[in-house]
């Protein structure tokens, strides 16, 4: 392989990685924070903030319970698989990962908040 083809491969891999981070998880509804405001009026969904405990304690949206992403697999039994689960984080990256975890665990009604807490204007 020559130098040029190695560069092309590396650049292609980086582009694919970036694209994959922003493609929504199949079967997970994506909403923005304006839609979240309406959803918060309904007490049926389970609202989960997957940021760290420190981030959550500094600031969180009322109604959300904190289950950090690293603990989600172990603590998902705290959630009802038959009810909607609304997932949020700081920017939307961890909540997307959390949505994938919940999907693999058999949750059917998952909603991811795009942009996360950083786009929230309570």
C-alpha positions as CSV (number, residue, x, y, z in Angstrom):
1,X,0.0,0.0,0.0
2,X,1.2,3.4,-0.7
3,X,1.0,6.4,1.6
4,X,-2.0,8.0,-0.2
5,X,-4.2,5.0,0.1
6,X,-3.5,4.7,3.9
7,X,-4.6,8.4,4.3
8,X,-7.8,7.8,2.4
9,X,-8.6,4.7,4.5
10,X,-7.9,6.6,7.8
11,X,-10.0,9.6,6.6
12,X,-12.8,7.3,5.5
13,X,-12.9,5.6,8.9
14,X,-13.0,8.9,10.7
15,X,-15.9,10.1,8.5
16,X,-17.8,6.9,9.1
17,X,-17.2,7.1,12.8
18,X,-18.6,10.6,12.9
19,X,-21.6,9.8,10.8
20,X,-22.5,6.8,13.0
21,X,-22.5,8.9,16.1
22,X,-25.3,11.0,14.7
23,X,-27.5,8.4,13.1
24,X,-30.5,7.8,15.3
25,X,-31.0,4.4,16.9
26,X,-33.5,2.4,15.0
27,X,-36.8,2.1,16.8
28,X,-36.0,5.0,19.2
29,X,-38.1,8.2,18.8
30,X,-36.0,11.4,18.7
31,X,-37.4,14.6,20.2
32,X,-36.1,18.0,20.9
33,X,-36.3,19.9,24.2
34,X,-39.5,21.8,23.1
35,X,-41.2,18.5,22.6
36,X,-39.8,17.4,26.0
37,X,-41.6,20.3,27.7
38,X,-44.9,19.0,26.5
39,X,-44.0,15.4,27.4
40,X,-43.1,16.5,31.0
41,X,-46.7,17.5,31.5
42,X,-47.6,13.8,31.2
43,X,-46.6,11.8,34.3
44,X,-46.8,8.4,32.5
45,X,-43.3,8.3,30.9
46,X,-40.2,7.4,33.0
47,X,-37.7,10.2,32.7
48,X,-34.1,9.1,33.0
49,X,-31.0,11.3,33.1
50,X,-27.9,9.2,32.3
51,X,-25.3,11.8,33.2
52,X,-22.9,11.2,36.2
53,X,-24.2,11.8,39.7
54,X,-22.0,14.9,39.9
55,X,-23.5,16.4,36.7
56,X,-27.0,15.6,37.8
57,X,-26.5,17.1,41.3
58,X,-25.2,20.4,39.8
59,X,-28.3,20.7,37.5
60,X,-31.1,18.5,36.4
61,X,-34.6,18.8,34.9
62,X,-37.3,18.2,37.5
63,X,-39.0,14.9,37.0
64,X,-35.9,13.0,35.8
65,X,-34.3,10.3,37.9
66,X,-30.5,9.8,37.7
67,X,-29.2,6.5,36.4
68,X,-25.7,7.1,35.1
69,X,-25.0,5.4,31.8
70,X,-22.3,3.2,33.4
71,X,-24.9,1.8,35.8
72,X,-27.8,1.5,33.4
73,X,-27.5,-2.2,32.6
74,X,-27.5,-3.1,36.3
75,X,-30.3,-0.6,37.3
76,X,-32.6,-0.9,34.4
77,X,-34.8,-3.2,36.5
78,X,-35.9,0.0,38.3
79,X,-37.7,0.9,35.1
80,X,-40.9,-0.6,33.7
81,X,-40.4,-2.1,30.2
82,X,-44.1,-1.5,29.4
83,X,-43.9,2.3,29.8
84,X,-42.2,4.9,27.7
85,X,-38.7,5.8,28.8
86,X,-37.4,9.3,28.0
87,X,-33.6,9.4,28.1
88,X,-31.4,12.6,28.3
89,X,-27.8,13.4,29.0
90,X,-25.7,16.5,28.5
91,X,-25.5,16.6,24.7
92,X,-27.3,13.6,23.3
93,X,-24.3,11.2,22.9
94,X,-24.7,9.2,26.1
95,X,-28.5,9.1,25.9
96,X,-28.1,7.6,22.4
97,X,-25.9,4.9,23.9
98,X,-28.4,4.5,26.7
99,X,-31.2,4.1,24.2
100,X,-29.2,1.3,22.5
101,X,-28.7,-0.5,25.9
102,X,-32.4,-0.2,26.8
103,X,-33.4,-1.5,23.3
104,X,-31.1,-4.5,23.7
105,X,-32.7,-5.2,27.1
106,X,-36.2,-5.4,25.6
107,X,-37.6,-1.9,26.2
108,X,-39.9,-1.0,23.3
109,X,-40.9,2.6,23.9
110,X,-37.7,4.7,24.1
111,X,-37.5,8.4,23.5
112,X,-34.1,10.1,23.2
113,X,-33.8,13.9,23.8
114,X,-31.6,15.4,21.0
115,X,-29.2,18.0,22.2
116,X,-29.6,17.0,25.9
117,X,-29.6,19.2,28.9
118,X,-27.3,21.7,27.2
119,X,-30.2,22.7,24.9
120,X,-32.8,22.9,27.7
121,X,-34.4,26.2,28.4
122,X,-36.7,25.4,31.3
